[in-house]
């Protein structure tokens, strides 16, 4: 997700039409429902995915990577372009801005590809932008839970930058920054810094528990714990330069960010307002599960077929779509009106 909750104002969160919680606090903890939130947003399955990848070794890793790249990661980027193109409410009054962003990204990617014999430059830009996108998305979803659980602004200011800063630091470390194969003079400094950086999520967790009054483990706290435990595991693997573990955790990380993005989009389509619409978005919302399965399957199959014959073209197109995904997310998830709810990337 991109700079999702960046400067986001308080939003009115959609309620499902059938939601009638007896306990107001308990009813506000979930966006859709306990199973949905814990599985698709908190992604509590990720340790199991890691164990399967770890025990299966290289063959299983390549198999899981195939499904993750073609049927999860690529579709979650493409669906942003579909939503922007189909939903006029997201672009109304800003059509020129969206066209300018689209033109700049497509033109810039084509020029870089034309001037270079490889896609390495675009890949480096994608990794850096994607890192910020990941940090913003995770923080944005956590903010949504916080707004549902309390009316008091939370995790703003220094907490926001500690949250995002920790994730960005870990993503840089797993990229090889400070490893023996990288700048050797950074190795011992960063390895010494790693244990200090771990204090950031620990401090944030204590702050979160204090806000909950040590009374209840909220869904927001569970989401926070799931995300931070995954990134702590990645940092540990990078600290000891365990390359295979880094690759396995990276697969988990990419799967988690894509699945939770689909979940946030699903949440925004579940409101009665979306179901009552008489345009294409309303039709999609009323048949969302079938649409999403068909979309992921169709895009995965066509993407794989194209990649086997036109690899460079497929990579270039998907890099452009990735950049559009990052940029559009920073525009469509900012709360402008109570009806424009959500926040993710």
N, C-alpha and C positions, 0 to 999 in steps of 0.2 A: 504494500500500500504505500503511497507517496506522502507528501506533507499533509496528512489527512486532517488531524485535529489542530493544525497550526492556526493559531489565533481564532479558534472556533468559539462561537458564542453558545450560551446555553440553548439546548434544543428541546423541543417537545417530542418525547419518545412515543412511537406507536404502540398501542395496546391491541392485542388480539381481541376479536369481537366476543369470544367466548370466555375471556379471562375474568374471573370473579373471585379473587383470592380472599380467603377469610382473614388472613394475617397480612395487612398491607405491606409490612416490611418484607415478609417472605415472598409475596407475589411480585415484588419489584426486583427480586434478585435475578430472575431469568429473563432473557430476551424472548425466547420461544418456549422453552420448557427444560426441565432438568436434564433429560437424556440428550436432547439436541445440544444444549449449551455445553455440557461437560464433554461430549464426544466431538462435536464439530467446531466449537469455539475454544474451549480449554484444551482440546486435543489430547485428552488423557491417554490416548492409545499410543502416543509416540514412543514410550519405552518399549512396548511390545514390538513395534516396527523396528526399533533398533536391535532388539534381541534377535529377531528373524534375520535381519541383515547381517548381524555379527556371526551368528551360528552358520548361516548359509555361505559365508565367505564370498569369493569373487563372483561366482556364477549367479547367486541370488542377488547380489548387489547390482549387477548389470540388468537383471530382470526387473527389479524394483525401480531402477533408474529409468528404464524404458517407459514404464507406466507413469512414473512421476513427471517426466519431461513432456511426453506427448498427450497424456490424458488428464493431467492435473495442472501443471504449471502453465503450459501454453494456453489452455482454455480459460484459465482464470485471468490472464492478461487480455485475451481477445474479448471476453464478455464485457469489459469496460468500454471498449470501442462500440460494441453492439448497443449498450445502454445509452451511451452519449448520442449515437446516431438515431436511436428510436424514441428516446424520451425528450420531447421538446421542453418539458418543464425544467430540465437540468441545464439547458442552453439558452432559454428565452432571455433576451436582452443582452446576451453575451456571445451571439453568433460570430461576430467579427473576431473576438478574442480566441474562440475555439479554432476558427479557420486559420488565424495567424499562428497559433501554437502548432497546429497540424502541419501547415506549410513549412514552418521553420524546422520541425523535426524531420520530416520526410526529405526536404532539400538538403539539410545538413548531413543526414546519413548517406544519401546518394553521393554527395560531393566527397565525403571522407572515403567512401568505398571506391570512388572513381580515382582518387588521388593515391590510394594505397593498394598494394597487391594482396593485402590480407584484411581480416576483420578484427585484428588485435586492438586497434585504437578504439573501435566501437565497443569491443568487449570490455576494455578498461573503463570506459565511461559507464557502461551498463553496470559493472560491478560496484562502482562508487555510488551511482545514483540509486541502485537497488538497495545498497546498505542503508541509506537514509530512508528509503521507502519502507524497508522492513521495520526500522526503529519507529517510524511515525505510525505505521499501521498497528503495531503491538501497543504502543502508548495510546493511540486513538481508541482502540477497542476497550482498553482498561478504563479510559475516561468515561466511555459510555456506561460501563457498569457502575462507576463511581457516581455518576449523575442519577442513576436509577436508585442507588442505595442511600444517598444522602443529598440534601439540598445545599450542603456546604461545599464550596469549591475545594477540590482536593487535588493533590499531586500537580500543583502548578509551580511556577518559579523554579527554584533550585531542584526540587524533586523531579520535575519534568526533564531537566537536563541531565540529572543523574540517571534516570531511567533510560533515556535515549543514548546518553553517552556510554553507558555500560555496554549496550548492545552494539554500538558502533565500534567500540574498542575490541570486543570479541570478534566481530566480523573481520576487522583488520588483522587480528592475530591469526585467525585461521587461514587468512590469505597468504601467510608466510612472513608477515612483518615481524622482524626480530628473531627469525629462525637462523640456524647455522648456515643455511643455504642462501640467506638474505644478507642484509648489512650486518656483518659480524660484530661491529662495535655497538650495535643495539641489543645484542642477545642478552647479556647479563643484566642490563638495565631493565628491559621489559620483563624478563623472568623474575626479577626482584619486585617489579611493579605489580605483577599479576595478583599476588595475595592481597595487596592493598586495594586493588580494584574490586575484589570480591566483597569488600566492605560496603560497596554501593548498594547492591541488591539487598544485603542484610539490613542495612539502615532503612531502606524503603519498606521492607517487609515489617520491621518493627513499627514504623510509622503507620502502616496500614492496619496492623493488629491493634494498635493503640486507638485508632479511630473507630474500630469495631468494638472497642470497650472490652476486649477479651471475652465477649459473650457468644459470638457466632462466627463460624468460618463461612464468609460470604462467597458467592460465585466469583465476584471480582478478585478476591484473595486467592481462590483456587486457580483462576486464569493467570494471575500474576505469578503464582508459584510454579505452574506448569511451564510458562515461557522462560522464567529465570532459571529453572533447573536445567532446561535444555541448553541454554546459553552457558551456564556454569560448566556443564559437561563438555561443551565445545571448547571452552577456555582451558579446562584441565587437559584435554587431548592436545591442544596447541602448545600448552606450557611444556609438556613432555615430548612434543614433536612426534606424536603418533599419527602419521599421515593417513593410515587406513581408517582409524577411528574418526579423524576429522572428516573424511569423505562420507562415512556412514552417518555421522551427526548432521553433515550438510544436507544429505538427502532428507533426513527428518525435518530439518529447518525449512527447506523449500516446500515440503509437503504440508507442514503446519501452516505456513503463511498463506498458501493457496487455498487450503480447505477452509480456514477461518474467513477468508475473503468471500468465498462462495456462501458461507454461513451468514455473513453480514448482509450480503445482497439478498439472500433468502429471507432474512428477517425483515428487510425493508419492503419486500413484496407481500408479506403476510398480513399487512394491515387491511382493514375493510375499505379504506380509501383507494388503495391500489386495485383491489378486486372489483370495485365499482366503476373503474375507468372503462371507457368504451373505445380506447385506441389500442394500438399494438401492445403497449406495455400492460394494459389491463388483461388482454388475452393471454400474454405470457404469465402474468401473476396468477391467474385462475388455473393455469395448467403448469405451474412452475416446476414441479418434480419431473414431469415427462419432458418438458422443454430442456431442463438442465441435463438430464441423462442423454438425450438426443444430441444436444450441443457438444457435450464433452466427448461422446463417442464419435460423432461426425468429424469434429476438429482433430481428434487424436488420430483417426484412421487416415484422413486426407493429409495431415501433417507428416505422418510417417511415410506415406507413399511419395510425397513430394521430396522429403529429405533423402530418400534412397536414390533418387535420380537427379535432384537439383539441390545438393546440400548447401552450396554457397547462397543460392537464391533464398532457400528456406530460412537459413540463419539470418540473412539480411532483413527479410520481411519480419521475422519475429523480433529482431532487435528494434526495428522501428515501432512495432506494436508494443513492445515493452516500454519504450520511451513515451509513447502516447498514453499507456496505462499509468505510468508514474505521474505524468503531467496532468492528465484528466482527473486523476484521483484527488490531486491537490485543489481542483476546482469544483468538482461535483459534490464532495463530501463536506465542504464548509457550509455550515448552517446559514441559509439566507432567509428562509421562511420556516414557520413551524411545520409545514407539510414536507419540506425537504429534509428528512431525518436521516440519520445514519452517521457513520464515520468509520472508515476503514481504508484499507488499501490492499 
